[in-house]
Amino acid sequence: MPLTPFVGQIMPAAFGFVPRGWAACNGQILSIQQNQALFSLLGVTYGGDGRITFALPDLRGRAIVGSDFTSVAWGEIAGSETVGMTTEQLPRHTHSLQASTTAGPTGRPAPPVGKLFGVNSATSPALIFAPAGSNEVVLSSGTNVPPTGGNQPHNNMQPYLTINYVIALNGMFPSRS
């Protein structure tokens, strides 16, 4: 830690405790009366009622992003640790179908009238049936490939190393020049 930090300066700390004169960046609520200099810099950007209390930034489970004050606002919280995708977010793609006019193995039951697909088990390929002597298989409108997947959100976190972030409660007051 610097010998004399700026009030409100945030530092990463690779050790497992908060040094004297600093506080953990864990969103804790502080008294304005006891931390007037820090409140004058942070205000209620991170929470608090602005009369008696204010909050410190909560960096637990968060990556720090620099603010450009237009698309990302100072103090903005965004992002998610997991993401559930919708079909609209998948890239456009097709599924191919291969068929043959060669007679299949005997001993298989014919599908019920009006049915085109049959599956022996979850691991076998779909069977397409057509009348004997026919060279053409026409799939009716609305024939779909069965859905797959469990519709569960996936991890969305970048590779990371967990360390503590601490904020200076005391020190030099930063000037704007």
Buried (B, 14 or more C-beta within 10 A) or exposed (E): BEEEBBBBBBBEBEEEEBEEEBBBBBEBEBEBEEBEBBBEBBEBBBBBEEEEBBBBBBBEEBEEEEEEEEEEEEEEEEEEEEEEEEEEEEEEEEEEEEEEEEEEEEEEEEBEEEEBBBEEEEEEEEBBBBEEEEEEBEEEEEEEEEEEEEEEEEEEEEEEEEEBBBBBBBBEEEEEE
